[in-house]
């Protein structure tokens, strides 16, 4: 007994301008579909969870240095905004 299973992906037909088609075609390799090219050119949006642990290998000293730099930049930005507000009054 032989059983065949087919996986059908839903498809959509889209209309694009000739120049857009040529751009996609130029990106396409022989083994890729246009869907593959579109997925490659327009990557899936990342979730915030994709970045979890991204800085786990950064030493604590460097993290503290970055925090201090951010704090100083925020102070400078706040001071600049306060000066602008004072000039407006």
C-alpha positions as protocol buffer text, in pm:
chain_id: "A"
residue {
  index: 1
  type: UNK
  ca { x: 0 y: 0 z: 0 }
}
residue {
  index: 2
  type: UNK
  ca { x: 131 y: 344 z: -90 }
}
residue {
  index: 3
  type: UNK
  ca { x: 8 y: 671 z: 60 }
}
residue {
  index: 4
  type: UNK
  ca { x: 88 y: 1012 z: -83 }
}
residue {
  index: 5
  type: UNK
  ca { x: 61 y: 1324 z: 127 }
}
residue {
  index: 6
  type: UNK
  ca { x: 66 y: 1665 z: -34 }
}
residue {
  index: 7
  type: UNK
  ca { x: 134 y: 1987 z: 150 }
}
residue {
  index: 8
  type: UNK
  ca { x: -31 y: 2277 z: -27 }
}
residue {
  index: 9
  type: UNK
  ca { x: 72 y: 2628 z: 60 }
}
residue {
  index: 10
  type: UNK
  ca { x: -182 y: 2900 z: 3 }
}
residue {
  index: 11
  type: UNK
  ca { x: -79 y: 3122 z: -285 }
}
residue {
  index: 12
  type: UNK
  ca { x: -166 y: 3476 z: -384 }
}
residue {
  index: 13
  type: UNK
  ca { x: -129 y: 3643 z: -719 }
}
residue {
  index: 14
  type: UNK
  ca { x: 7 y: 3996 z: -703 }
}
residue {
  index: 15
  type: UNK
  ca { x: 57 y: 4263 z: -965 }
}
residue {
  index: 16
  type: UNK
  ca { x: 384 y: 4453 z: -961 }
}
residue {
  index: 17
  type: UNK
  ca { x: 542 y: 4704 z: -1193 }
}
residue {
  index: 18
  type: UNK
  ca { x: 795 y: 4578 z: -1447 }
}
residue {
  index: 19
  type: UNK
  ca { x: 1086 y: 4753 z: -1275 }
}
residue {
  index: 20
  type: UNK
  ca { x: 998 y: 4589 z: -940 }
}
residue {
  index: 21
  type: UNK
  ca { x: 984 y: 4251 z: -1113 }
}
residue {
  index: 22
  type: UNK
  ca { x: 1328 y: 4310 z: -1266 }
}
residue {
  index: 23
  type: UNK
  ca { x: 1469 y: 4403 z: -923 }
}
residue {
  index: 24
  type: UNK
  ca { x: 1333 y: 4081 z: -771 }
}
residue {
  index: 25
  type: UNK
  ca { x: 1451 y: 3877 z: -1067 }
}
residue {
  index: 26
  type: UNK
  ca { x: 1803 y: 4021 z: -1032 }
}
residue {
  index: 27
  type: UNK
  ca { x: 1814 y: 3905 z: -668 }
}
residue {
  index: 28
  type: UNK
  ca { x: 1684 y: 3557 z: -749 }
}
residue {
  index: 29
  type: UNK
  ca { x: 1916 y: 3261 z: -786 }
}
residue {
  index: 30
  type: UNK
  ca { x: 1830 y: 2958 z: -997 }
}
residue {
  index: 31
  type: UNK
  ca { x: 1730 y: 2756 z: -689 }
}
residue {
  index: 32
  type: UNK
  ca { x: 1519 y: 3029 z: -528 }
}
residue {
  index: 33
  type: UNK
  ca { x: 1155 y: 3108 z: -578 }
}
residue {
  index: 34
  type: UNK
  ca { x: 1030 y: 3465 z: -587 }
}
residue {
  index: 35
  type: UNK
  ca { x: 880 y: 3400 z: -243 }
}
residue {
  index: 36
  type: UNK
  ca { x: 1230 y: 3310 z: -119 }
}
residue {
  index: 37
  type: UNK
  ca { x: 1367 y: 3634 z: -261 }
}
residue {
  index: 38
  type: UNK
  ca { x: 1093 y: 3843 z: -99 }
}
residue {
  index: 39
  type: UNK
  ca { x: 1157 y: 3673 z: 237 }
}
residue {
  index: 40
  type: UNK
  ca { x: 1530 y: 3742 z: 197 }
}
residue {
  index: 41
  type: UNK
  ca { x: 1485 y: 4108 z: 101 }
}
residue {
  index: 42
  type: UNK
  ca { x: 1212 y: 4180 z: 357 }
}
residue {
  index: 43
  type: UNK
  ca { x: 1306 y: 3987 z: 669 }
}
residue {
  index: 44
  type: UNK
  ca { x: 1049 y: 3893 z: 930 }
}
residue {
  index: 45
  type: UNK
  ca { x: 1008 y: 4147 z: 1211 }
}
residue {
  index: 46
  type: UNK
  ca { x: 1202 y: 4052 z: 1518 }
}
residue {
  index: 47
  type: UNK
  ca { x: 1044 y: 4005 z: 1856 }
}
residue {
  index: 48
  type: UNK
  ca { x: 1193 y: 4170 z: 2162 }
}
residue {
  index: 49
  type: UNK
  ca { x: 1263 y: 3816 z: 2281 }
}
residue {
  index: 50
  type: UNK
  ca { x: 1504 y: 3765 z: 1991 }
}
residue {
  index: 51
  type: UNK
  ca { x: 1741 y: 4004 z: 2169 }
}
residue {
  index: 52
  type: UNK
  ca { x: 1729 y: 3834 z: 2510 }
}
residue {
  index: 53
  type: UNK
  ca { x: 2082 y: 3759 z: 2627 }
}
residue {
  index: 54
  type: UNK
  ca { x: 2240 y: 3953 z: 2340 }
}
residue {
  index: 55
  type: UNK
  ca { x: 2469 y: 4138 z: 2581 }
}
residue {
  index: 56
  type: UNK
  ca { x: 2540 y: 3846 z: 2812 }
}
residue {
  index: 57
  type: UNK
  ca { x: 2907 y: 3835 z: 2710 }
}
residue {
  index: 58
  type: UNK
  ca { x: 2967 y: 4207 z: 2773 }
}
residue {
  index: 59
  type: UNK
  ca { x: 3170 y: 4263 z: 3092 }
}
residue {
  index: 60
  type: UNK
  ca { x: 2998 y: 4440 z: 3383 }
}
residue {
  index: 61
  type: UNK
  ca { x: 3253 y: 4722 z: 3367 }
}
residue {
  index: 62
  type: UNK
  ca { x: 3157 y: 4797 z: 3007 }
}
residue {
  index: 63
  type: UNK
  ca { x: 2786 y: 4792 z: 3097 }
}
residue {
  index: 64
  type: UNK
  ca { x: 2850 y: 5042 z: 3377 }
}
residue {
  index: 65
  type: UNK
  ca { x: 3049 y: 5260 z: 3137 }
}
residue {
  index: 66
  type: UNK
  ca { x: 2759 y: 5255 z: 2890 }
}
residue {
  index: 67
  type: UNK
  ca { x: 2508 y: 5338 z: 3166 }
}
residue {
  index: 68
  type: UNK
  ca { x: 2722 y: 5635 z: 3270 }
}
residue {
  index: 69
  type: UNK
  ca { x: 2751 y: 5758 z: 2912 }
}
residue {
  index: 70
  type: UNK
  ca { x: 2372 y: 5733 z: 2868 }
}
residue {
  index: 71
  type: UNK
  ca { x: 2315 y: 5916 z: 3198 }
}
residue {
  index: 72
  type: UNK
  ca { x: 2545 y: 6202 z: 3089 }
}
residue {
  index: 73
  type: UNK
  ca { x: 2379 y: 6227 z: 2748 }
}
residue {
  index: 74
  type: UNK
  ca { x: 2035 y: 6241 z: 2910 }
}
residue {
  index: 75
  type: UNK
  ca { x: 2150 y: 6518 z: 3145 }
}
residue {
  index: 76
  type: UNK
  ca { x: 2292 y: 6715 z: 2853 }
}
residue {
  index: 77
  type: UNK
  ca { x: 1973 y: 6664 z: 2653 }
}
residue {
  index: 78
  type: UNK
  ca { x: 1753 y: 6769 z: 2946 }
}
residue {
  index: 79
  type: UNK
  ca { x: 1965 y: 7079 z: 3007 }
}
residue {
  index: 80
  type: UNK
  ca { x: 1937 y: 7172 z: 2638 }
}
residue {
  index: 81
  type: UNK
  ca { x: 1561 y: 7131 z: 2640 }
}
residue {
  index: 82
  type: UNK
  ca { x: 1528 y: 7341 z: 2957 }
}
residue {
  index: 83
  type: UNK
  ca { x: 1731 y: 7621 z: 2792 }
}
residue {
  index: 84
  type: UNK
  ca { x: 1502 y: 7613 z: 2488 }
}
residue {
  index: 85
  type: UNK
  ca { x: 1194 y: 7629 z: 2710 }
}
residue {
  index: 86
  type: UNK
  ca { x: 1340 y: 7922 z: 2906 }
}
residue {
  index: 87
  type: UNK
  ca { x: 1405 y: 8113 z: 2581 }
}
residue {
  index: 88
  type: UNK
  ca { x: 1046 y: 8055 z: 2473 }
}
residue {
  index: 89
  type: UNK
  ca { x: 907 y: 8210 z: 2791 }
}
